[in-house]
Amino acid sequence: MSERSRFGNVINIEDVEPKTWNSPSGGVEAQSREVALEIGSQDLGYCVVTLPPGKRSCPFHFHHSEEEMFHVLSGTAELRQGDGEGEDERVEVRAGDVIAFPPNTRIGHRFHNTGEEPFVYFALSNRLPHDVCEYPDSDKVLVRRTRMMLRRQPVLDYFDGEE
């Protein structure tokens, strides 16, 4: 909680403890300062993320209900994005760029720091407990409310296991 204001709504990013998360393979590695949690946000998620050179932000994914926006603060990275219609596109993004992913567009995305300096961005999203997130590369689906991660295959019949 912020001590600079009696309302607890003013905080400096340097006062937010960074949390590092990474994949077992080491390809995904990011340091996140979860500002929203520190100052009591209820409906919005926001954080400042730092990607070391050569690392990716997360697995390639898209949301059905959650809306995301990213503002690049420093560095450069490759944004991989695609909607399953044709080849994915790779766009170089740099400081000052704003990238938006409205809900239910099925545009998968992830950042890859291809530069030699840290890539830093501000991430903003609405926090929706009923969101469903898909991971096309690994054929997985996350049901946020239950934190259940599922494979898309095999697809079951509606009456499978029922009398």
N, C-alpha and C positions, 0 to 999 in steps of 0.2 A: 504494500500500500504506500502511496506517495506521502511523504512527510512535508512537502513544500507547500501544500495547500490544505486547508482544513476540509476541503471537499474530496481530497484524494484523487483529483483528476489531472494533476500535473506531475510528469515524471521525465527524467532524462534517460535516454536509451542506455547510457553507460551504467545506470543504476539497476538495470535489469540483468539478472544473472543469465549468461548464455548457456544454452543446453545444446550439446552435440548429439546428433543422431546419424547413424550410418548403417549401410547394408553389410551383411556378412562378407560379401565379395569385395567390399571397399570402393565400389564404383559410385555409390551414393554416399555423400558426406556433406553435412550442412551444420552450421551453427546458427541457432535461432534464439532471438531475444523476444520472448512472448509478452509483449507489452499489454495486450488486452487482458490477459490473466492477472497481471500485476495491478492494474487500475480498475478492475471490477467490471469490465465490459460484459454486457448480457446478450446482445444480439449480433455483435460484430466480432470477428476475429481479426487481429492485426499483429504483425510481428516484423522484425527486421532480420533478414536471413543473409548469411555470408557463406559463399561457396569457395573453397580453396581451388587453386588452379587444378584443372584436370578432373574435377568432381562434378557429379550430376546432383540436381536438387531433390529428386524423388523418382519413383517409377513413372513412366508415361501413363497418364490417366485423364479422365474427364468426369465431370459431375452432372447428375441429372437435375438437381435442384439448387445447389450452391452456386453462387456467383463469385468469381475471383477477379481481382485487379492487382497488377504488379507495377510498381514504379521503380525503375532502375536508378540507384543512387550513385554507384561507382563501378568501374570495370566494364568488361565486355563478356558476352556469352553467346552461345548458339541456342536459340529457341527452336526446339523441335515441336511442330504442331501438325495435326492432321485429323481428318474427319472420316477416314476409311474410304473415301471416294478418291481414288488415285493415290499417287505417292505423297508421303508426308513432305512438308516443306521445312526447310531449315533457314532461319532468319537470324542475322547477327543483331543483337540488341546491345545498347550502350547507355551510359548515364543520360538521364533525361527522358528516356523512352517510357511510355505507359502502355501496358498490354492488358487487354480485357478479355475475359471469358464469361459471357453471359450464360445463365443456366440453360440446360437442355439443348445446347448447340451441338453436342457430341464432338467437340473439338478437343482432342487429346493434346496434352502439352507437358513439357519438362524443359528445364534449363540445363545446359552443360557448359561449365566454365572452360572454354578453350584458350583463354588468355593466360598471361603470366602473373597477373595480379589477382587478389581476391575480387570476386563479383558480389556486390552487395545490393539487395533490393528490399523494398517495403512491400509486404503482402497484405491485402485486405480482402475479407470475404464475409458473407453473412453466415452465421452458424445455424445450420438447420439440422435438427436431430433426425429428420426423416429423409435426409439425402442418401442417394445411392451413387457410388463411385465405381467406374469400370476401369480395368487395367488391360487394354487390348494386347499388349505384348505377352502377358502371362495368362490371359484368358480368365481373369479373376473378377469378382464382383464383391464390393464391400457394402454391407447394409449398416449404415452408421449407427442407428439407434441400438442395435444389438451387438455391434462391433464384430459381426459375423462376416468372415471372408470365405467366399465360395468359389468353386470353379464353375464355369458356364456349362461344362460337359460332364457327365451326360445330362441331357435335358430330360426331366421326368414328366410323365403323363400326369394330368390333373388328379386322376384317381389312383395313382401309384400308391400302394400300401393301404388303401381304403377298402372298406367292405362294400 
